Amino acid sequence: MVRGLYTTYTGMVNEQKRLDVISNNLANADTVGYKTERVASQAFDDMLAIKIRDSSVGYQDQAIGSMSLGVKIGEVYTDYGQGAYVETGNTFDLAIDGAGFFTMRCPTKSGDNVTRYTRNGNFKMTMDGYVVDANGNHLQGSNGDIQVPVDATISINKSGQIFANDEYVDTVTLTDFEDYDYIKKYGDNLYQTVDGATTKTATGGIDQGYTEQSNVNVVSEMVDMITVTRAYEAGQKTMQTIDTMLEASCNEIGRVN
């Protein structure tokens, strides 16, 4: 019964983690460029029960079976599927159609600069003509920080080429990766590489005047939330039942008259 309590506990902890991920997805359903996170569960490794110093088997340690130790979070992974487009008509709103990420130069508190990546194409122009995101991180082009004439008419084609009054200025740098397991989220909308990451040429195109919305399916997430809540409640009831049985064992069956 004690093992039953532990197994129930692991299930409830697992459902709590799933609920946290679902809640975060719903909170970012309207976040531009956000990618849904999902949770995979797996069983704990089996633990073999061992006979120790048992004369019936010649005092040889011997496995007598296996038992499950419950469930645990296998991994939290990201669904990089394409999000829906919303037309804004804004000059510096860009959406990536296909694979790839915008490349950003991000200043740190220590004064250094790090390169991060995003699908959030909601950019704006500074007074100096630099193209930045809401946090002031600089969009990168072939020549580094993208800077355009402030008073010019800006157009950006599918290949990311930027034109000011029909004169070529720069090309937006898109970056893609051989394996997305080697990038991790930084906040809700930025990604950074980890050791082993390998870049490759992005195949996606750029659409000016649009933003890519999150790929969160709100209806699906709500259904999953209800399922998780019911599973958690079932765990609570199981734990209460086992607790009642233990109480009866200690206070009634084990009572010495």
Secondary structure as UniProt FT lines:
FT   HELIX           2..27
FT   TURN            28..30
FT   TURN            32..33
FT   STRAND          37..43
FT   STRAND          47..51
FT   HELIX           55..57
FT   TURN            58..59
FT   STRAND          62..67
FT   STRAND          71..78
FT   STRAND          85..87
FT   TURN            91..92
FT   STRAND          93..97
FT   STRAND          101..107
FT   TURN            109..110
FT   STRAND          113..118
FT   STRAND          124..125
FT   TURN            127..128
FT   STRAND          130..132
FT   TURN            134..135
FT   STRAND          138..141
FT   TURN            142..143
FT   STRAND          144..145
FT   TURN            150..151
FT   STRAND          154..156
FT   TURN            158..159
FT   STRAND          161..164
FT   TURN            165..166
FT   STRAND          167..172
FT   STRAND          174..177
FT   HELIX           180..182
FT   STRAND          183..186
FT   TURN            187..189
FT   STRAND          190..193
FT   TURN            195..196
FT   STRAND          199..201
FT   STRAND          205..208
FT   STRAND          210..212
FT   HELIX           218..248
FT   HELIX           249..253
//
